Amino acid sequence: MCQRIVMALLGLSLLHPVASAAQTATGPSIQPELAQKLLKVKRIYIESFGDDQVSKVLYAMVSNSLAKSGRFIVTENKDKADAILKGAAIEKSSQELHSSSDSTAVGAVAGGHSGQISGNRNSVQGSSSGGFAGRSAAIADSVTSTETIDHAALAVRLVHSDGDLIWATTQESLGAKYKGASADVADKIVKQLLHDLEKLDKRDETTAPKQ
């Protein structure tokens, strides 16, 4: 659902041929011309993802991740950029209620009785004894807790300086072990781009004519 919302924000349709080409930009069906443009991208200008706080945070995180990748130069001069990264982001929080209970019960009973009767026509003798006891105990324990779940989604598209859409991806995250959802989804965007470029590099190596 979140992915569809983000795609709508970007104005991309799965039925649109340009969007489909961009989403499969690193697959076998990519046009060689687009692949070469993507491989030659060095300087990237990142457009604002939005004016809200979440979009600004994701913008900063994606910028940092791209700069740290070592493959790209992030420039604030749009005219010098080989490509422009555009995107839209959403983030939401939800509450999950967790409850558990445990109980222990112990019970005990005891009882007894004895009797004796003897005698003749003129006298009767007898004795009787008895007793009964019972007890029970129970312990019940219940725990209720609320967990906050953060969810972030970011859809981006890389547009060449000549206007061609050369790459796009949508990533979502509920957070990672050592970082929140926003930081995780920003890392996923850059890792996906680097991964796709690596695949293109290897494909070019295998298809290049031998000298």
Secondary structure per residue as TSV (DSSP state, phi and psi in degrees):
chain	resnum	aa	ss	phi	psi
A	1	M	-	360.0	-46.5
A	2	C	H	-63.5	-36.9
A	3	Q	H	-63.5	-41.2
A	4	R	H	-65.1	-36.0
A	5	I	H	-64.4	-44.3
A	6	V	H	-65.1	-42.0
A	7	M	H	-62.2	-35.7
A	8	A	H	-67.5	-39.2
A	9	L	H	-61.0	-35.8
A	10	L	H	-78.8	-14.4
A	11	G	T	77.5	23.5
A	12	L	-	-98.4	137.6
A	13	S	-	-117.9	137.1
A	14	L	T	-64.3	-20.3
A	15	L	T	-89.4	-9.3
A	16	H	S	-77.8	127.9
A	17	P	H	-61.3	-34.9
A	18	V	H	-67.7	-42.9
A	19	A	H	-63.2	-41.9
A	20	S	H	-63.0	-39.4
A	21	A	H	-65.0	-38.8
A	22	A	H	-70.3	-38.7
A	23	Q	H	-69.0	-23.9
A	24	T	T	-110.1	28.9
A	25	A	T	-59.9	-26.8
A	26	T	T	-102.7	5.2
A	27	G	S	-86.8	178.0
A	28	P	T	-61.4	-22.2
A	29	S	T	-90.1	4.5
A	30	I	-	-65.4	141.7
A	31	Q	-	-71.5	133.2
A	32	P	H	-53.7	-35.7
A	33	E	H	-63.0	-42.9
A	34	L	H	-68.6	-37.6
A	35	A	H	-61.7	-42.6
A	36	Q	H	-66.5	-37.8
A	37	K	H	-64.1	-41.5
A	38	L	H	-65.3	-42.0
A	39	L	H	-65.9	-27.2
A	40	K	T	-89.1	-2.7
A	41	V	-	-69.2	125.2
A	42	K	-	-121.1	-46.0
A	43	R	E	-103.6	128.0
A	44	I	E	-122.3	131.4
A	45	Y	E	-103.4	130.4
A	46	I	E	-105.4	119.0
A	47	E	-	-77.8	156.1
A	48	S	-	-59.1	136.2
A	49	F	-	-83.5	-11.3
A	50	G	-	150.2	169.4
A	51	D	S	-93.5	-10.1
A	52	D	S	-75.6	163.9
A	53	Q	H	-62.4	-41.4
A	54	V	H	-61.0	-46.3
A	55	S	H	-62.9	-38.4
A	56	K	H	-67.1	-39.1
A	57	V	H	-65.7	-45.2
A	58	L	H	-65.5	-36.6
A	59	Y	H	-58.8	-47.5
A	60	A	H	-64.6	-39.9
A	61	M	H	-69.1	-40.7
A	62	V	H	-65.8	-40.6
A	63	S	H	-59.6	-46.1
A	64	N	H	-64.0	-42.6
A	65	S	H	-64.7	-40.4
A	66	L	H	-65.6	-41.5
A	67	A	H	-65.8	-37.6
A	68	K	H	-76.7	-14.4
A	69	S	T	-64.8	-27.4
A	70	G	S	83.9	-9.0
A	71	R	S	-96.9	-24.7
A	72	F	-	-122.3	155.9
A	73	I	E	-110.7	121.3
A	74	V	E	-87.6	118.2
A	75	T	-	-115.0	148.1
A	76	E	S	-100.8	5.1
A	77	N	-	-100.3	102.3
A	78	K	G	-60.3	-32.9
A	79	D	G	-69.3	-25.4
A	80	K	G	-90.6	-6.5
A	81	A	-	-76.5	142.6
A	82	D	S	-79.1	-28.0
A	83	A	E	-153.2	158.7
A	84	I	E	-118.1	128.4
A	85	L	E	-95.5	120.2
A	86	K	E	-117.4	150.0
A	87	G	E	-164.7	171.2
A	88	A	E	-141.6	141.4
A	89	A	E	-129.3	152.0
A	90	I	E	-138.6	149.5
A	91	E	E	-145.5	139.2
A	92	K	E	-145.9	158.1
A	93	S	E	-121.5	145.0
A	94	S	E	-135.0	157.3
A	95	Q	E	-108.7	132.5
A	96	E	E	-116.8	130.3
A	97	L	E	-98.0	126.0
A	98	H	E	-119.0	134.4
A	99	S	E	-141.3	146.7
A	100	S	E	-147.2	153.0
A	101	S	E	-141.7	153.1
A	102	D	E	-146.6	139.1
A	103	S	E	-142.3	148.8
A	104	T	E	-135.3	133.6
A	105	A	E	-129.0	138.3
A	106	V	E	-131.1	134.0
A	107	G	E	-138.5	151.1
A	108	A	E	-146.9	144.2
A	109	V	E	-135.9	153.9
A	110	A	E	-151.6	150.0
A	111	G	E	-168.6	161.0
A	112	G	E	-170.6	160.6
A	113	H	E	-162.0	141.3
A	114	S	E	-144.4	152.9
A	115	G	E	-158.9	154.0
A	116	Q	E	-145.1	134.2
A	117	I	E	-131.1	131.0
A	118	S	E	-148.2	159.3
A	119	G	E	158.6	-175.9
A	120	N	-	-131.2	-160.3
A	121	R	S	-66.4	-30.0
A	122	N	S	-97.4	-16.1
A	123	S	-	-148.5	152.5
A	124	V	E	-131.5	131.2
A	125	Q	E	-118.6	147.4
A	126	G	E	-164.6	162.2
A	127	S	E	-145.3	153.8
A	128	S	E	-152.1	145.6
A	129	S	E	-147.1	157.3
A	130	G	E	-176.2	168.4
A	131	G	E	-172.2	161.9
A	132	F	E	-159.3	139.5
A	133	A	E	-145.2	150.1
A	134	G	E	-155.4	144.6
A	135	R	E	-153.2	155.2
A	136	S	E	-149.1	153.8
A	137	A	E	-145.5	145.4
A	138	A	E	-142.3	140.4
A	139	I	E	-126.5	128.2
A	140	A	E	-126.0	137.6
A	141	D	E	-138.3	134.9
A	142	S	E	-135.7	143.7
A	143	V	E	-128.6	131.4
A	144	T	E	-127.0	131.2
A	145	S	E	-139.7	155.8
A	146	T	E	-119.6	130.2
A	147	E	E	-115.2	133.2
A	148	T	E	-92.6	124.3
A	149	I	E	-109.2	120.2
A	150	D	E	-96.1	139.7
A	151	H	E	-132.7	130.9
A	152	A	E	-129.3	143.9
A	153	A	E	-140.0	140.5
A	154	L	E	-141.9	127.0
A	155	A	E	-114.1	128.1
A	156	V	E	-130.4	157.0
A	157	R	E	-139.7	139.8
A	158	L	E	-104.0	117.7
A	159	V	E	-110.0	125.5
A	160	H	E	-65.0	158.0
A	161	S	T	-61.2	-20.2
A	162	D	T	-90.3	2.4
A	163	G	S	101.0	-6.4
A	164	D	-	-77.3	137.4
A	165	L	E	-82.4	115.0
A	166	I	E	-111.1	-13.0
A	167	W	E	-166.3	146.7
A	168	A	E	-156.3	151.0
A	169	T	E	-157.9	157.7
A	170	T	E	-127.8	129.5
A	171	Q	E	-127.8	146.1
A	172	E	E	-130.8	156.5
A	173	S	E	-156.2	144.9
A	174	L	S	-105.6	13.1
A	175	G	-	101.1	155.8
A	176	A	-	-117.4	-178.9
A	177	K	S	-61.6	-41.4
A	178	Y	S	-115.8	11.8
A	179	K	S	-153.0	158.8
A	180	G	-	-77.8	178.6
A	181	A	H	-64.2	-40.0
A	182	S	H	-65.6	-46.7
A	183	A	H	-64.1	-38.5
A	184	D	H	-66.8	-43.5
A	185	V	H	-69.9	-32.2
A	186	A	H	-65.3	-42.0
A	187	D	H	-64.6	-38.0
A	188	K	H	-63.3	-38.6
A	189	I	H	-59.6	-50.9
A	190	V	H	-68.6	-40.6
A	191	K	H	-62.7	-37.6
A	192	Q	H	-66.2	-41.1
A	193	L	H	-63.1	-46.2
A	194	L	H	-64.3	-38.7
A	195	H	H	-63.8	-43.6
A	196	D	H	-67.5	-37.4
A	197	L	H	-66.6	-37.1
A	198	E	H	-64.1	-38.7
A	199	K	H	-65.0	-39.6
A	200	L	H	-66.8	-39.0
A	201	D	H	-60.1	-45.2
A	202	K	H	-67.1	-36.7
A	203	R	H	-67.3	-38.0
A	204	D	H	-65.2	-36.3
A	205	E	H	-65.2	-37.0
A	206	T	H	-81.1	-23.8
A	207	T	H	-99.1	-9.9
A	208	A	S	-66.7	138.1
A	209	P	-	-64.9	139.8
A	210	K	-	-76.6	137.1
A	211	Q	-	-80.6	360.0
